[in-house]
Amino acid sequence: MKNILFISNYPPRGSIHGSHFGGVASYTKNTIKAINNAYNENKQEVSFTVLADRFNGYKNYIEGNVQVKRVWKRNDWFLLDKLLLRVLRVKNTTDIFIAFEFSLFGLNKFITFSVPFFILFLRLFGKRVYFVSHHVLTDISKVDGQLAISKNSIFSSFYSFGLKVFYFLIILFYNTVIVFEEHLRNDLLKLKIPKNKVVTINHGVEEVSTSITKQLARKKLGFNTNDFVVLNFGFIAWYKGSDWIVKAFKFLIDSKKIKKNLKLVMAGGFSRNHKENPVYNKMYEKIEDIADSYYDRIELTGFVPEDKIELYFQACDLVVLPYRVMLSASGPFSLVLSYKKPFVLSSTLKGYMLNKDFKQSMKESNVGTKDLFFRLTDKQHFVDAIDFDKKGLTTFSKKLAQKRSWKNIGEKYAGIIK
């Protein structure tokens, strides 16, 4: 029997999204389920071992053919050394998937930039290693507002060079690097690396059967029946434009440029990955202050448990994703598609259009770029976007969701495993 090993954070037993582990954890669990289903359809036996993050006293557990061992702790200077020993102790394992985003292993930069050499050691021991890159960032100036650095500083240039070297070594040492969007693959190909080493597998979309009506969801959440509810879902983050949309709504309310029944719901909480970042903490406090002052128009929910996710998506009229930077595929975007909700995106996410399934779904739904995207630099453009007729956007969600089903994604993952 083939045993596939994953290194990632991972949710508690019986849950997918409802934990403080974040989007990587839910993605990894969905990936394992999808690969398992693909193997089962081909009548092949497979098992999985997950070397996961120790956090908040969560325990080891076995769920079906998945064994979860919580063996590493963020910011541990010897994290990768301990992981290497753990990997070598797992029997019958050749294929290893490593989920990665910056700060996944903590804020210790030494650990992060040692990851390529960790991979090199695994390769020397005969392992096939697949790097699932949840972020692609080769230019640090793209997130200058999150890190409070100057775009044209020596530090910025040095850090960007370091990032390029990091990804070059990752691609050099790994068997395969997986990214979620063709736009991100193109960023990596600029490093002059072999095209066949970087593969695009789009973020999977769960099939959700809703059990609650829009009216009942609104009643449970305390929304008025005539409210037009704009939802922004996911952990609060600068690169996601969380502070931008809150400040934009404040401006539009103060200047009376939006109707009184328009309500913004920020359904997401504080990200533990950034808890030691003073810039992040200051941004979060500002969002809290605005939400408190405009409590009847702007709601900051905090962390949303898994059993409440459906309520917020069913209750909303429109989802807005005002990302400042396209660093990754958006986990919240995949949930938008799961619930077949209309949505609008900031123009910085136009990289989605490089994916054939995205452009094809636009054509099938008769949706154009002016219907989907708004400019962060133009608040009136944002107002026009959220006032647009949503029928075509709902159809678009349904079309794209079908193309990105986890069944299709699982088959693609199974196909790259040798």
VOPAGU-2260 file (C-alpha; in pm, 1 decimal, decimal comma):
REM VOPAGU-2260
SITE   aa  ch    i         X         Y         Z
SITE  MET   A    0       0,0       0,0       0,0
SITE  LYS   A    1     127,4     346,4     -92,3
SITE  ASN   A    2     164,5     584,2     202,3
SITE  ILE   A    3     175,7     956,0     115,0
SITE  LEU   A    4     315,9    1198,5     370,8
SITE  PHE   A    5     208,7    1561,4     414,8
SITE  ILE   A    6     385,1    1830,5     615,5
SITE  SER   A    7     131,6    2100,8     694,4
SITE  ASN   A    8     -80,6    2244,0     968,2
SITE  TYR   A    9    -406,0    2051,0     995,0
SITE  PRO   A   10    -753,7    2094,9    1145,6
SITE  PRO   A   11    -892,1    1900,2    1444,3
SITE  ARG   A   12   -1074,3    1572,3    1402,7
SITE  GLY   A   13   -1409,1    1600,7    1222,8
SITE  SER   A   14   -1360,4    1957,5    1095,9
SITE  ILE   A   15   -1228,2    2124,5     781,9
SITE  HIS   A   16   -1259,3    2503,3     814,2
SITE  GLY   A   17   -1361,2    2552,2    1173,5
SITE  SER   A   18   -1026,6    2587,8    1341,5
SITE  HIS   A   19    -768,0    2854,6    1411,4
SITE  PHE   A   20    -516,4    2678,8    1185,7
SITE  GLY   A   21    -617,1    2884,6     879,4
SITE  GLY   A   22    -666,6    2816,8     510,8
SITE  VAL   A   23    -361,0    2593,3     456,9
SITE  ALA   A   24    -497,8    2339,2     705,1
SITE  SER   A   25    -837,9    2313,8     535,8
SITE  TYR   A   26    -677,7    2299,0     190,7
SITE  THR   A   27    -448,9    2013,4     294,5
SITE  LYS   A   28    -736,8    1813,6     438,6
SITE  ASN   A   29    -945,7    1862,1     124,2
SITE  THR   A   30    -645,0    1764,9     -89,6
SITE  ILE   A   31    -595,6    1440,9     101,2
SITE  LYS   A   32    -964,8    1353,3      68,7
SITE  ALA   A   33    -954,4    1426,9    -305,4
SITE  ILE   A   34    -640,0    1218,8    -367,1
SITE  ASN   A   35    -789,0     935,5    -162,2
SITE  ASN   A   36   -1106,1     939,8    -374,1
SITE  ALA   A   37    -902,1     939,2    -695,5
SITE  TYR   A   38    -705,9     633,4    -578,6
SITE  ASN   A   39   -1024,3     456,2    -468,4
SITE  GLU   A   40   -1182,6     510,2    -810,9
SITE  ASN   A   41    -879,5     341,5    -965,8
SITE  LYS   A   42    -908,9      59,5    -707,8
SITE  GLN   A   43    -570,2     142,6    -556,1
SITE  GLU   A   44    -498,2     133,9    -183,1
SITE  VAL   A   45    -344,6     439,2     -20,3
SITE  SER   A   46    -287,9     578,3     328,3
SITE  PHE   A   47    -169,9     915,9     453,9
SITE  THR   A   48      47,6    1048,4     732,8
SITE  VAL   A   49      31,0    1416,0     828,4
SITE  LEU   A   50     313,0    1571,7    1030,2
SITE  ALA   A   51     119,6    1865,7    1170,0
SITE  ASP   A   52     157,7    2172,5    1385,8
SITE  ARG   A   53     126,3    2141,6    1764,2
SITE  PHE   A   54    -113,0    2417,8    1866,8
SITE  ASN   A   55    -343,1    2488,8    2162,3
SITE  GLY   A   56    -329,0    2134,4    2294,5
SITE  TYR   A   57    -481,2    1970,9    1986,9
SITE  LYS   A   58    -410,1    1597,5    1987,9
SITE  ASN   A   59    -284,0    1332,5    1749,7
SITE  TYR   A   60    -562,3    1132,1    1589,2
SITE  ILE   A   61    -649,4     878,0    1323,0
SITE  GLU   A   62    -937,6     953,9    1087,2
SITE  GLY   A   63   -1005,2     676,9     837,1
SITE  ASN   A   64    -677,1     607,1     657,9
SITE  VAL   A   65    -520,3     936,4     768,8
SITE  GLN   A   66    -285,9     944,1    1067,6
SITE  VAL   A   67    -227,4    1293,2    1210,0
SITE  LYS   A   68      83,0    1340,8    1423,2
SITE  ARG   A   69     132,5    1684,4    1579,3
SITE  VAL   A   70     509,6    1698,6    1593,4
SITE  TRP   A   71     634,2    2050,8    1516,6
SITE  LYS   A   72     602,1    2387,6    1679,9
SITE  ARG   A   73     621,6    2725,6    1508,5
SITE  ASN   A   74     943,6    2925,7    1552,6
SITE  ASP   A   75    1135,7    2627,4    1696,1
SITE  TRP   A   76    1495,9    2679,3    1583,1
SITE  PHE   A   77    1534,6    2302,8    1536,1
SITE  LEU   A   78    1195,6    2257,3    1365,9
SITE  LEU   A   79    1335,1    2132,0    1034,9
SITE  ASP   A   80    1593,4    1904,3    1199,9
SITE  LYS   A   81    1321,9    1738,7    1404,7
SITE  LEU   A   82    1096,1    1711,8    1100,9
SITE  LEU   A   83    1368,7    1540,7     899,9
SITE  LEU   A   84    1410,6    1275,5    1170,5
SITE  ARG   A   85    1033,1    1231,5    1189,3
SITE  VAL   A   86    1001,9    1187,5     812,4
SITE  LEU   A   87    1273,3     923,7     808,2
SITE  ARG   A   88    1089,3     729,4    1080,3
SITE  VAL   A   89     769,8     701,9     874,1
SITE  LYS   A   90     766,8     365,9     696,9
SITE  ASN   A   91     673,5     294,1     334,8
SITE  THR   A   92     680,2     662,5     238,3
SITE  THR   A   93     845,3     795,1     -74,9
SITE  ASP   A   94     607,3    1076,4    -178,4
SITE  ILE   A   95     607,5    1386,8      42,0
SITE  PHE   A   96     391,6    1697,2       0,6
SITE  ILE   A   97     500,6    2012,2     183,1
SITE  ALA   A   98     243,6    2289,1     219,1
SITE  PHE   A   99     404,2    2630,4     238,7
SITE  GLU   A  100     315,6    2990,7     295,8
SITE  PHE   A  101     527,2    3257,3     457,9
SITE  SER   A  102     485,1    3247,9     837,5
SITE  LEU   A  103     344,1    2892,2     829,7
SITE  PHE   A  104     645,5    2775,2    1029,7
SITE  GLY   A  105     654,8    3102,6    1225,3
SITE  LEU   A  106     824,6    3437,6    1182,7
SITE  ASN   A  107    1177,2    3300,5    1223,3
SITE  LYS   A  108    1336,4    3388,8     888,1
SITE  PHE   A  109    1620,4    3142,5     942,1
SITE  ILE   A  110    1369,6    2855,5     944,3
SITE  THR   A  111    1186,9    2984,4     636,8
SITE  PHE   A  112    1501,0    3029,0     427,9
SITE  SER   A  113    1632,9    2688,6     538,3
SITE  VAL   A  114    1336,8    2510,0     376,5
SITE  PRO   A  115    1515,4    2451,6      39,4
SITE  PHE   A  116    1801,7    2272,6     216,2
SITE  PHE   A  117    1554,9    2065,0     418,8
SITE  ILE   A  118    1417,5    1951,8      83,5
SITE  LEU   A  119    1766,0    1877,3     -45,9
SITE  PHE   A  120    1824,5    1638,8     244,5
SITE  LEU   A  121    1492,8    1464,9     176,0
SITE  ARG   A  122    1593,4    1420,2    -188,5
SITE  LEU   A  123    1929,8    1276,5     -82,8
SITE  PHE   A  124    1737,4    1015,4     117,4
SITE  GLY   A  125    1548,8     915,9    -197,0
SITE  LYS   A  126    1222,5    1098,8    -132,1
SITE  ARG   A  127    1004,3    1253,7    -404,9
SITE  VAL   A  128     904,4    1595,8    -278,9
SITE  TYR   A  129     614,9    1812,9    -396,8
SITE  PHE   A  130     606,1    2175,6    -281,4
SITE  VAL   A  131     252,1    2316,8    -257,2
SITE  SER   A  132     313,6    2690,5    -266,3
SITE  HIS   A  133      17,6    2874,1    -114,3
SITE  HIS   A  134     196,8    3204,9    -175,0
SITE  VAL   A  135     427,6    3322,0    -450,7
SITE  LEU   A  136     614,9    3641,3    -367,7
SITE  THR   A  137     933,8    3739,0    -550,6
SITE  ASP   A  138     910,4    4116,6    -497,1
SITE  ILE   A  139     887,2    4231,9    -134,8
SITE  SER   A  140     769,8    4579,5    -239,4
SITE  LYS   A  141     429,9    4427,7    -325,9
SITE  VAL   A  142     360,7    4387,5      46,6
SITE  ASP   A  143     537,7    4700,9     169,2
SITE  GLY   A  144     225,5    4810,9     359,1
SITE  GLN   A  145     213,8    4484,0     549,5
SITE  LEU   A  146     579,9    4499,6     648,7
SITE  ALA   A  147     616,4    4879,4     675,6
SITE  ILE   A  148     920,7    4896,8     447,5
SITE  SER   A  149    1013,5    5147,4     180,6
SITE  LYS   A  150     969,0    5026,5    -178,0
SITE  ASN   A  151    1296,8    5171,3    -301,2
SITE  SER   A  152    1512,5    5096,8       1,4
SITE  ILE   A  153    1828,6    4885,1       1,9
SITE  PHE   A  154    1651,1    4647,8     240,7
SITE  SER   A  155    1365,0    4602,5      -8,2
SITE  SER   A  156    1606,2    4523,9    -293,9
SITE  PHE   A  157    1807,3    4283,1     -79,0
SITE  TYR   A  158    1497,0    4101,6      46,8
SITE  SER   A  159    1353,1    4069,8    -304,0
SITE  PHE   A  160    1681,2    3920,9    -424,7
SITE  GLY   A  161    1667,7    3675,1    -134,0
SITE  LEU   A  162    1314,2    3572,9    -230,3
SITE  LYS   A  163    1418,9    3504,9    -589,0
SITE  VAL   A  164    1708,4    3289,6    -466,7
SITE  PHE   A  165    1470,8    3110,0    -227,2
SITE  TYR   A  166    1227,6    3014,0    -504,4
SITE  PHE   A  167    1507,9    2926,2    -745,1
SITE  LEU   A  168    1650,0    2678,9    -491,0
SITE  ILE   A  169    1303,4    2544,7    -410,8
SITE  ILE   A  170    1242,6    2467,8    -778,1
SITE  LEU   A  171    1595,3    2332,1    -821,6
SITE  PHE   A  172    1568,5    2087,9    -528,4
SITE  TYR   A  173    1203,2    1981,4    -554,0
SITE  ASN   A  174    1053,9    1724,0    -788,5
SITE  THR   A  175     748,6    1940,5    -856,7
SITE  VAL   A  176     626,5    2281,4    -739,6
SITE  ILE   A  177     248,8    2327,4    -737,1
SITE  VAL   A  178      84,4    2669,8    -757,3
SITE  PHE   A  179    -286,9    2749,6    -772,4
SITE  GLU   A  180    -298,1    3006,1   -1052,3
SITE  GLU   A  181    -132,8    3038,9   -1393,4
SITE  HIS   A  182     -46,2    3399,4   -1305,2
SITE  LEU   A  183     167,6    3273,9   -1014,5
SITE  ARG   A  184     332,1    3010,0   -1232,7
SITE  ASN   A  185     431,5    3285,1   -1477,2
SITE  ASP   A  186     594,4    3476,4   -1190,7
SITE  LEU   A  187     813,7    3177,0   -1112,3
SITE  LEU   A  188     896,7    3110,0   -1476,2
SITE  LYS   A  189    1057,5    3455,9   -1488,6
SITE  LEU   A  190    1336,0    3301,9   -1278,2
SITE  LYS   A  191    1445,4    3107,1   -1588,5
SITE  ILE   A  192    1366,6    2764,4   -1446,2
SITE  PRO   A  193    1244,6    2451,6   -1632,8
SITE  LYS   A  194     876,2    2493,3   -1720,4
SITE  ASN   A  195     792,2    2131,7   -1641,4
SITE  LYS   A  196     893,9    2172,5   -1275,0
SITE  VAL   A  197     610,0    2413,5   -1196,7
SITE  VAL   A  198     252,1    2291,4   -1230,2
SITE  THR   A  199     -74,1    2485,3   -1195,3
SITE  ILE   A  200    -351,1    2302,4   -1010,1
SITE  ASN   A  201    -635,2    2541,0    -930,9
SITE  HIS   A  202    -773,5    2569,7    -579,0
SITE  GLY   A  203   -1048,6    2310,3    -537,7
SITE  VAL   A  204   -1412,3    2400,8    -472,3
SITE  GLU   A  205   -1617,7    2202,4    -223,9
SITE  GLU   A  206   -1963,3    2080,7    -316,4
SITE  VAL   A  207   -2198,2    2233,3     -59,3
SITE  SER   A  208   -2565,6    2151,8     -15,3
SITE  THR   A  209   -2719,0    2432,4     188,8
SITE  SER   A  210   -2972,3    2344,5     454,6
SITE  ILE   A  211   -3087,7    2693,4     546,7
SITE  THR   A  212   -3271,5    2967,3     358,4
SITE  LYS   A  213   -3146,7    3321,7     314,6
SITE  GLN   A  214   -3431,3    3454,0     529,6
SITE  LEU   A  215   -3358,8    3215,7     818,0
SITE  ALA   A  216   -2985,0    3280,5     799,4
SITE  ARG   A  217   -3049,0    3653,8     826,7
SITE  LYS   A  218   -3281,0    3601,6    1120,9
SITE  LYS   A  219   -3020,4    3394,5    1305,4
SITE  LEU   A  220   -2751,2    3657,5    1243,1
SITE  GLY   A  221   -2975,7    3951,6    1329,8
SITE  PHE   A  222   -2975,9    4115,6     984,8
SITE  ASN   A  223   -3278,3    4311,5     865,5
SITE  THR   A  224   -3474,5    4168,5     574,1
SITE  ASN   A  225   -3416,3    4480,8     361,8
SITE  ASP   A  226   -3039,3    4501,6     430,0
SITE  PHE   A  227   -2810,5    4465,1     130,3
SITE  VAL   A  228   -2533,1    4259,1     292,1
SITE  VAL   A  229   -2182,4    4283,5     147,1
SITE  LEU   A  230   -1961,1    4003,3     281,1
SITE  ASN   A  231   -1583,2    3999,0     311,5
SITE  PHE   A  232   -1478,9    3655,8     435,1
SITE  GLY   A  233   -1151,0    3524,6     575,0
SITE  PHE   A  234    -879,8    3610,2     823,9
SITE  ILE   A  235    -799,0    3981,4     837,8
SITE  ALA   A  236    -489,0    4066,9     631,1
SITE  TRP   A  237    -336,8    4373,7     464,3
SITE  TYR   A  238    -270,5    4197,4     133,4
SITE  LYS   A  239    -637,2    4093,7     124,2
SITE  GLY   A  240    -740,6    4461,2     150,1
SITE  SER   A  241    -926,3    4408,3     479,5
SITE  ASP   A  242    -843,5    4756,9     603,6
SITE  TRP   A  243    -912,2    4906,7     257,8
SITE  ILE   A  244   -1273,3    4792,0     242,6
SITE  VAL   A  245   -1347,2    4901,9     599,7
SITE  LYS   A  246   -1201,7    5248,6     534,8
SITE  ALA   A  247   -1382,4    5265,4     199,2
SITE  PHE   A  248   -1717,6    5191,2     363,6
SITE  LYS   A  249   -1648,5    5453,2     630,7
SITE  PHE   A  250   -1579,8    5711,9     359,8
SITE  LEU   A  251   -1887,6    5613,3     157,5
SITE  ILE   A  252   -2111,4    5625,1     465,2
SITE  ASP   A  253   -1974,4    5963,6     573,9
SITE  SER   A  254   -2014,5    6109,1     224,3
SITE  LYS   A  255   -2361,6    5949,8     184,0
SITE  LYS   A  256   -2259,9    5780,9    -141,5
SITE  ILE   A  257   -2420,2    5447,2     -59,1
SITE  LYS   A  258   -2772,5    5357,4      46,0
SITE  LYS   A  259   -2857,8    5334,2     413,5
SITE  ASN   A  260   -2949,1    4967,2     388,9
SITE  LEU   A  261   -2597,7    4870,4     269,3
SITE  LYS   A  262   -2416,9    4671,7     538,6
SITE  LEU   A  263   -2058,1    4541,8     540,3
SITE  VAL   A  264   -1984,0    4218,3     728,1
SITE  MET   A  265   -1617,1    4135,2     790,8
SITE  ALA   A  266   -1656,0    3764,9     864,9
SITE  GLY   A  267   -1311,0    3673,0     984,9
SITE  GLY   A  268   -1081,2    3727,4    1276,7
SITE  PHE   A  269    -728,4    3795,8    1388,3
SITE  SER   A  270    -460,9    3585,5    1214,9
SITE  ARG   A  271    -234,0    3409,4    1462,1
SITE  ASN   A  272      34,4    3390,0    1191,4
SITE  HIS   A  273      84,1    3766,5    1231,3
SITE  LYS   A  274      30,4    3806,8    1604,9
SITE  GLU   A  275     393,1    3911,3    1660,9
SITE  ASN   A  276     384,2    4171,2    1382,3
SITE  PRO   A  277     328,8    4522,4    1530,4
SITE  VAL   A  278     222,1    4661,2    1190,1
SITE  TYR   A  279     -48,5    4396,2    1165,2
SITE  ASN   A  280    -165,8    4459,8    1521,8
SITE  LYS   A  281    -197,5    4833,6    1455,5
SITE  MET   A  282    -398,2    4768,4    1136,8
SITE  TYR   A  283    -633,0    4530,0    1319,0
SITE  GLU   A  284    -690,7    4778,9    1600,2
SITE  LYS   A  285    -782,8    5048,2    1343,9
SITE  ILE   A  286   -1035,4    4812,8    1182,0
SITE  GLU   A  287   -1184,0    4741,2    1525,4
SITE  ASP   A  288   -1210,8    5113,5    1601,1
SITE  ILE   A  289   -1397,4    5187,3    1276,4
SITE  ALA   A  290   -1626,5    4887,0    1319,0
SITE  ASP   A  291   -1709,3    4996,8    1674,9
SITE  SER   A  292   -1789,8    5351,1    1558,6
SITE  TYR   A  293   -2009,2    5229,9    1270,2
SITE  TYR   A  294   -2149,1    4923,0    1446,3
SITE  ASP   A  295   -2486,8    4945,7    1269,0
SITE  ARG   A  296   -2327,2    4949,7     920,7
SITE  ILE   A  297   -1995,6    4763,3     962,2
SITE  GLU   A  298   -1977,5    4436,3    1153,9
SITE  LEU   A  299   -1650,8    4267,0    1253,6
SITE  THR   A  300   -1744,5    3913,9    1355,7
SITE  GLY   A  301   -1411,4    3778,5    1474,5
SITE  PHE   A  302   -1325,5    3415,6    1407,8
SITE  VAL   A  303   -1611,5    3229,5    1234,3
SITE  PRO   A  304   -1654,6    2867,1    1351,6
SITE  GLU   A  305   -1727,6    2603,2    1092,0
SITE  ASP   A  306   -2094,3    2567,2    1181,7
SITE  LYS   A  307   -2150,7    2940,0    1115,5
SITE  ILE   A  308   -1982,5    2967,7     774,0
SITE  GLU   A  309   -2297,2    2861,1     590,0
SITE  LEU   A  310   -2503,7    3124,4     774,2
SITE  TYR   A  311   -2289,0    3413,7     654,9
SITE  PHE   A  312   -2274,5    3301,4     293,5
SITE  GLN   A  313   -2647,2    3229,0     279,5
SITE  ALA   A  314   -2731,2    3563,9     440,2
SITE  CYS   A  315   -2522,1    3784,1     210,7
SITE  ASP   A  316   -2617,2    3946,8    -119,6
SITE  LEU   A  317   -2266,2    3993,9    -256,3
SITE  VAL   A  318   -1910,2    3892,4    -167,0
SITE  VAL   A  319   -1628,2    4143,0    -216,4
SITE  LEU   A  320   -1260,4    4043,8    -229,5
SITE  PRO   A  321   -1057,6    4369,3    -240,1
SITE  TYR   A  322    -710,2    4213,8    -253,7
SITE  ARG   A  323    -417,6    4452,6    -290,5
SITE  VAL   A  324    -182,2    4183,0    -420,0
SITE  MET   A  325    -229,3    3852,2    -597,8
SITE  LEU   A  326       4,5    3634,5    -393,2
SITE  SER   A  327    -204,4    3320,2    -400,2
SITE  ALA   A  328    -537,7    3169,8    -489,0
SITE  SER   A  329    -797,0    3288,1    -241,2
SITE  GLY   A  330    -942,0    3028,0      -4,8
SITE  PRO   A  331   -1242,2    3254,0      59,9
SITE  PHE   A  332   -1293,0    3276,1    -317,2
SITE  SER   A  333   -1328,4    2897,3    -334,7
SITE  LEU   A  334   -1597,2    2919,6     -63,7
SITE  VAL   A  335   -1775,8    3187,1    -267,8
SITE  LEU   A  336   -1790,3    2937,1    -553,2
SITE  SER   A  337   -1903,1    2657,8    -319,8
SITE  TYR   A  338   -2205,5    2862,5    -213,2
SITE  LYS   A  339   -2265,0    2989,9    -571,3
SITE  LYS   A  340   -2265,8    3353,4    -456,5
SITE  PRO   A  341   -2221,1    3660,4    -678,4
SITE  PHE   A  342   -1893,2    3840,3    -618,0
SITE  VAL   A  343   -1670,5    4125,0    -732,3
SITE  LEU   A  344   -1291,3    4137,9    -721,0
SITE  SER   A  345   -1030,8    4411,1    -710,4
SITE  SER   A  346    -855,2    4464,5   -1042,8
SITE  THR   A  347    -529,3    4334,9    -890,9
SITE  LEU   A  348    -685,8    3987,3    -920,5
SITE  LYS   A  349    -719,1    4002,8   -1299,1
SITE  GLY   A  350    -448,4    3737,8   -1308,2
SITE  TYR   A  351    -732,8    3488,9   -1258,4
SITE  MET   A  352    -816,5    3547,8   -1624,0
SITE  LEU   A  353    -501,3    3365,5   -1733,2
SITE  ASN   A  354    -675,1    3041,3   -1633,4
SITE  LYS   A  355    -870,6    2886,5   -1919,4
SITE  ASP   A  356   -1155,5    2770,5   -1694,2
SITE  PHE   A  357   -1203,2    3124,9   -1560,5
SITE  LYS   A  358   -1222,3    3285,7   -1906,6
SITE  GLN   A  359   -1445,4    3008,8   -2035,7
SITE  SER   A  360   -1686,6    3054,5   -1744,8
SITE  MET   A  361   -1697,3    3429,4   -1810,5
SITE  LYS   A  362   -1791,2    3362,7   -2172,7
SITE  GLU   A  363   -2056,3    3104,6   -2080,5
SITE  SER   A  364   -2211,3    3348,8   -1828,9
SITE  ASN   A  365   -2190,0    3656,5   -2053,0
SITE  VAL   A  366   -1984,6    3833,3   -1786,3
SITE  GLY   A  367   -1717,0    4088,4   -1875,6
SITE  THR   A  368   -1423,4    4236,1   -1688,2
SITE  LYS   A  369   -1621,6    4551,4   -1605,0
SITE  ASP   A  370   -1878,1    4332,0   -1426,9
SITE  LEU   A  371   -1622,8    4139,3   -1221,0
SITE  PHE   A  372   -1346,4    4384,8   -1131,5
SITE  PHE   A  373   -1323,1    4724,5    -962,4
SITE  ARG   A  374   -1030,5    4960,6    -906,9
SITE  LEU   A  375    -901,0    5012,7    -554,2
SITE  THR   A  376    -801,4    5365,5    -652,8
SITE  ASP   A  377   -1158,7    5468,0    -740,8
SITE  LYS   A  378   -1424,6    5441,0    -470,3
SITE  GLN   A  379   -1699,8    5539,7    -712,1
SITE  HIS   A  380   -1595,9    5249,3    -933,3
SITE  PHE   A  381   -1634,8    5027,6    -627,3
SITE  VAL   A  382   -1985,1    5166,8    -563,1
SITE  ASP   A  383   -2081,7    5098,7    -925,1
SITE  ALA   A  384   -1949,3    4742,1    -895,9
SITE  ILE   A  385   -2157,0    4652,5    -591,9
SITE  ASP   A  386   -2468,6    4806,0    -749,7
SITE  PHE   A  387   -2440,2    4589,1   -1062,1
SITE  ASP   A  388   -2710,1    4332,7   -1153,9
SITE  LYS   A  389   -2587,3    4007,6    -996,3
SITE  LYS   A  390   -2763,3    3742,8   -1208,3
SITE  GLY   A  391   -2472,1    3690,8   -1447,1
SITE  LEU   A  392   -2224,8    3676,8   -1158,0
SITE  THR   A  393   -2426,8    3403,2    -985,8
SITE  THR   A  394   -2424,0    3199,1   -1306,9
SITE  PHE   A  395   -2049,5    3257,0   -1333,3
SITE  SER   A  396   -1999,4    3117,3    -980,4
SITE  LYS   A  397   -2190,9    2802,2   -1068,9
SITE  LYS   A  398   -1999,9    2746,3   -1394,1
SITE  LEU   A  399   -1655,1    2793,1   -1240,1
SITE  ALA   A  400   -1742,9    2580,1    -935,4
SITE  GLN   A  401   -1822,0    2285,9   -1163,4
SITE  LYS   A  402   -1486,9    2314,3   -1337,1
SITE  ARG   A  403   -1292,9    2334,4   -1009,2
SITE  SER   A  404   -1460,7    2050,6    -820,1
SITE  TRP   A  405   -1235,5    1866,5    -576,5
SITE  LYS   A  406   -1297,8    1550,9    -780,0
SITE  ASN   A  407   -1116,0    1710,3   -1075,2
SITE  ILE   A  408    -844,0    1851,3    -850,9
SITE  GLY   A  409    -785,4    1513,0    -681,7
SITE  GLU   A  410    -734,9    1346,2   -1019,0
SITE  LYS   A  411    -474,2    1608,6   -1110,8
SITE  TYR   A  412    -283,2    1553,7    -785,2
SITE  ALA   A  413    -297,6    1176,8    -824,3
SITE  GLY   A  414    -168,9    1219,1   -1179,0
SITE  ILE   A  415     155,4    1390,6   -1073,0
SITE  ILE   A  416     242,9    1128,5    -810,3
SITE  LYS   A  417     482,1     886,5    -975,3
